[in-house]
């Protein structure tokens, strides 16, 4: 993947200061195993030519996916095509230019329009050349779309499906980059991360001054945000009308999950000893630390990186009065650990959907028949609600192995309780849709008196 920025005209060399990159040096950085490289081929007072290459690690891109043991998980265009992956990795190298925060002596050039040429590719897109032009021409660019040529020794198309896009126009560096960072994922129609309110904030910020007036604005938001509620949040943010219903409470689903779990725990007679399985960066465990009556929190997580982030979060919260410090444990649901036996509460918050279905029975057998918690709380996405998000057959996150409907989840929970040792109760979390229910579903397993 590459982006080449060219400019000509007086003071073109000032752009190097806006990029915060020395023309005399080769820039190379590793980001989570992925390589970002930048070099100048020309930088004079009249001309500038700089290229950014991004080389993702194909192994890292396939890590922790459900197809990890299937070679087809490596057969895709993600390490070659410009996409959200490209933008995410490049953002760390272009942060100064995107934020317009150069050194004070060069700040005057932030709002200066240069004669730019942006070239990026290869692009794998379902959009036609005309649709691509419709995205960039209203912004004042002239657009050129070129195709690669194939030289096969067997019968096949002579023209590659991959395209390279060249944009030419007068624009500030900051505006040009922000437009690219919004529109490249729209072209590719793919994002490798879950879309939430942070994505809304980013598009609102990067789209300031041009997106609201763009004739394809609705199309850009539909492909960039996908979820109706995300689009409604943009409308709520940018519109002065007070007629639109507030949606912020309906999209902060993580906070609602944690709040609901805390409410359930507080209602339990016994909640002194808690195990938070798949605790990740410790966001839920921190909130558990403030629950009155809790004497022990075991935050169990297999990722060392997440554990370090959680410990930092725990240390920060320790300065607050009434906080019980959770104990971080490197552990897995697949390995028995006697430290988890006979606890008051066990929590699997958005965990089971990250595990292959055929491995779940063993996990549940270990929990319900060996650990035997008094209460087990399980939350998972409600696949019925995906219709509200216009997801089609897609999952909400790339790492999800499955997403169950309400009926499927109910049946699965009943099946796990085959010894009938637990009483089951079901609940929903999030804004309820009349037909599709709530975005998150919950089951509470309460152990019967022996």
N, C-alpha and C positions, 0 to 999 in steps of 0.2 A: 504494500500500500504506500502511496506517496502523495505528497502535496508540494507543488512547486509554486513559489511566489515570485513574480517578476514585477518590476516597476521601472519606469523611465521618466525622465524629467529632472528639473532642478531639485537638489537636496534629496535625491533618492537614497543616498547613504544614511540619512537620518532614520530610515526604517530599521536598520540594524540595531539602533539604540532602543527602539520601541519593542523589538523582539528580545532585547537583552541578551544578544548572542554575538560574540566577537567574530568578525569575518575571518580572522587569521587562525581560528581554531576549529578543529573538527569536534562537533558535539556528539557525544555518545552517552546514553544513559540506559540502565536496565530498570524496568518497572515490573516487579513480580514475575521475572523471567522473560519479559518481552523487551526487545531492543528498539530504542528510538535513536535514530541517527540524523544529524543535520549538517549540511555543509553549504558554503557559498561557492558558486562558480564565477560570480562577478559582484563586486561591490565598489562602485565609484560614485562620484557626486552626481552623475547623470543616469547610472544604471545599477539595478540590483537584481540578482538572481540567486535564490536560496531554495534548497530542496530538503524536505523532511521525509525520511523513510521510516516506516514502522514495520518491524518484523516480529509478529507474534510467535510464541512458542506453541506449536500445535499440540504437544503433550499437555501443556498447562490448560489450553482451551478445552480439552476433552476430559480433564481431571474432574472427578466427582459427578460425572454425568451418568445417567442410567444405562447408557450404552458403553460403559467403560470397558467391558470385556468383548465388545463387538467392534471389529475393525472398521465397520461403516461409520463409526463416530468420527473417524479421521478423514473421511471422504466428503469434504465440503469445501466451500470457498471462503470460510471465515478467516483464514490466515492470509488471504490474498486480496479480498474485496474491501473497499472502503466502507465503513459501517460504524455503528456505535462503538465497537471495540477500538477502531482507528481513532475516533474522536476522544474517547476516554484516555487512551495512552498518550495522545498528542496534547491533551489539555494540560498535563503537568509541565510540558515543555513550552507551552504558549500562554501560560497563566498571566505573565506580565502584560502581554499584548491584549489578551482577552479582557483583562480588568482595567486596561488603560492606566496602569500605575508605574510608569517609567520614572527614572530619576528626574528630579525637579528641573534640571537644566534642559531636558528633552521633552518636558510635558507639553510644550507648545505644539509639538508635532502630532500629539494624540488626535486632535480634531482637524488635522490637515488632510485634505483629500489628495491622493496620489493617483497617477494613471497605472492601475494595477492589472496584472494578468494572473489569475489563479488557475492552475492546472491540477486536477486530482483524478485518481483512478488506480487500478481498474474498478469499474462500477458494475455490479450485478443488480439490475433493477427490473421490475415488472412494468415500469413506466415507459411510455413511448418517448421518442425524441421530442415530439411536440409538447408532451406534458412536462418534460424536463425544462424546455424553454419557457413554458408558462410559469414555472417556479422562479426563474432567475431574471427573465427579461423585464418584468415589472419593477425590479430593483435597479434597473438602469444598466444591466450588463448586456453585452452581445455574447451569444452562446454558440460554442462550436462543439459538436459531438463527433468523435471519431471512433472507429472500430479497428481492432487489431486484425491482422490477416493470419490465416493458417496455411502452413505448407506441409500438409500430410501426404504420405505416399499411398494413401488408400482413400476410398470414396468417403468424403465427409464435407461439411460446409467449409467453403473457402474463407468465410468471414466469421470471426469470433463473436460470441454473444456479449463479451465484455466490452465496456465502453470507457473512453477517457473524456472528461469534460474540461473545456477551457472557457473561462469567463474573463471578459475584459470590460473595464469600466472605471470611472472616477469614484473613489470611495475612501473612507478612512480605513486604516489597517484594522482597528478594533471592530468597526461595523462589518467589514468584509469577513473577518474570521467568525464573528458571532452568527452571521447569516449562514456560513458554511456549517457551523456546529449544530444549527437547528435543522438545516435542510438535508444534510448528508444522510442522517437516519431516516428521513422522510423518503428519500430516493431509494434507499436500501430496504425500507420497511421492516427493519429488524432492530431490536434492542436486546442486549445480552444481560440486562439487569431488570429487576422488577420496577415498574413504573408507579411512583407514588407522588406525594405532594412536593417532594424535592425536585422532581422533574418538571412539575408545573412552575415552580419558582424559577428554575433555570430557563425554561422557554420564555416565561414572562420577562425575565431580565435580559436575555439575549435578543428577544424580539422587540424590545423597546424601541420605538421610533420608526418601525417599518412593518411589523407583522400585522398590526391592527388595520393598516391601509392596504394590505396585500389582497388582490382579487381572489387568490386561492387560499385565503386564511383558513377557512373551515376545513379544506382538504388537508392543509398542513397540520392542523390540530388533530384531525381524525387519525392521521397516520403517525403523528408524533406522540400522541398521548393514548390513543386507542380506547380508553375507558370513558364512557359518557360522563361519569362523575368528575374525572380529571378535567374534561373540557368545560364542564359547568363551573369548575373552580376558576379556570381562566376567565370565563365570562364574569364571574363574581368579582374577580380581582380588577379587571380592566373597565368594567362598566360602572357608571355612576348611579345607575338605576337601583332602587332598593326593592324592586318587585321580585328579583330573583331570590329563591330560598337559599339560606346559608347551607353550605355543604361541608364545611371544614370538619364537623363532628362525624360525618359519614365516611371520610377518607382516612382519618388517622386510626386505621384499624388496629395497628399494633398497640396503641395506647388503650383502645377499647378492650382488646383481649386481656391485657394486663389488669385493667380495672375490674373486669368481670371475674378473673381468676382470684384477685385479691378479695373481692366481695364473697366469693364462694368459700375461700379459706377462712375469712373472718366469721362466717356463719357456722363453721364447724366447731364442735365441742373440743375436739382434739386436733390441734394444729401446731404443736410445739416443734416437731421434727419434720423437716421438709426436704425433699430431693427434687431438684430442678434438672431434669434430663435434657440434654441438648441445649445447655444454657447459653451457648454462643458468647456474645460480648458482655453478658451479665446484666442486660437491661431489666429483665424480670426479677432476677435475683436481688438486684439493688432495691427494688420496690418491696420485695418480701422482707428485706432487712428492717423495714420501718413498721411492720405489722406487729401490733402489740401481742405479747404472749409467745412469740416465736423464740425458740431457744437454740435451734440449729438449722442451718441452711447448707446443703451440699449442692454446689453448682458443678454439675458433671458435664464435661465437654471433651471431645477427642482432639480438637484442633488446638495446638499450642499457641498459635497466633491469636486465636480468639480468647484463650485463657489469659494471655498477657494483657489484652485490651480490657478484659473483665476485671483483672486485678487492679489495673489503673483506675477503673471506674469505682471499684470497691474502696480503694484508698482515698479517693476524692470524697466519697460519701461518708467516710469514717469521721470526717471533721464535724458532721452534723449530729446533733443530740438525738439519742434514742435509736441509733443505727446499730444493728447486729451484723457484724462482718461475716459474710458467707465464706465457706471453705471451698476453694477451687480444687477440683479433682479431675485428673486426666483419666477418663473412662469411656466406656462404650456400652450400649445396650446389648451387645453381643457377647460380653464377657461377664460372667457372674462375679459379683463382689459382695461379700457378706456384710460390708458396712451399710448396705442399703436395705437390709432386712427389717421388717416390722416397723417401718416409719409411719408417721401419721398421715403424711400427704406426699404423693408423687405427682409430678407434672410433666406432661408431654405436650408442650405448646408449639404447634406447627412443626412437629418432628416426624410423624409417621409417614407423611407424603414424600419425605426425602429417602425413604427406605423401600427397596424393591418388595413388592407385595408378597412374594413367596417366602421372604425372610421374616415377615411380621409375626406369624404364629409363634415362632420360637421366642421372639422378643416378649410377646404378651404372656406366654407361658411362664417365662422367667419372672415377670413382674407379678402376675396374679397368683401364681401357685408356689413361688419360691420366696420372693421378697414380701408378698402379702401386705401391702400398705392398707391402712384403714380406708383411705380415699385415694383414688386415681383420677386425675383430671386430664382429659385428652381433647385437644382442639385441632381442627384441620379445615382446609377450604371446603366450601360448599360448591360443588361443580354446577349445581342448578343456577347459582347466582352468576356464573360466568356469562350467561346470556345478557345480563345487564352491562357487562364489560365489553360486549361484542367480541369475545375471544374466539368464537367458533370452536374448533377442536383443539386450540392451543391451551397450554397450561399457564398459570399465572407466573410461574418461575421456571427457568430452564432446568433446574435441578430437581423439579418434582417428578417422581416416578409415576404418580397417578393423582387424580383428584376425584373424589367420590360425590355422588348425589346424596341427598338426605336419606333416601331409601337404602342406598348401598352402605352408607355409614352405619345406619341403624342395624342393618342385617349383620354387618361385620362385627359390631360391638356385641350383639347377642351371641354370635358364634364364638367369640373369645371367652365368653362367660359360660362355657359348656358345663362346668361343674356347679353352676348356679350358686356360687359363693358370694356374689355381689348383686346389689340392687342397682339398676341402671336408671339414670334420668338424663334427658336430653334438653339442650337449650341452644339458643342462637346468639351470636354476637355481631353487632353492627346494625346499620339501618335496614329495616325489614322491607322487602319487596312483597307486594300482595301475592304475586304468583311464584316467585323464585326463593322466597325466604330471606335469610340473612347471609352475608358474605362468608362468615365463619360459623362452623357448627361445633358444638361441644357435647361431650358425654362425661358424666360423673359416675364413676364406679364406687359405690359405697359398700364396704365389706359387711356382711350380715353377722349378727352375733353368733358366736360358736357355742 
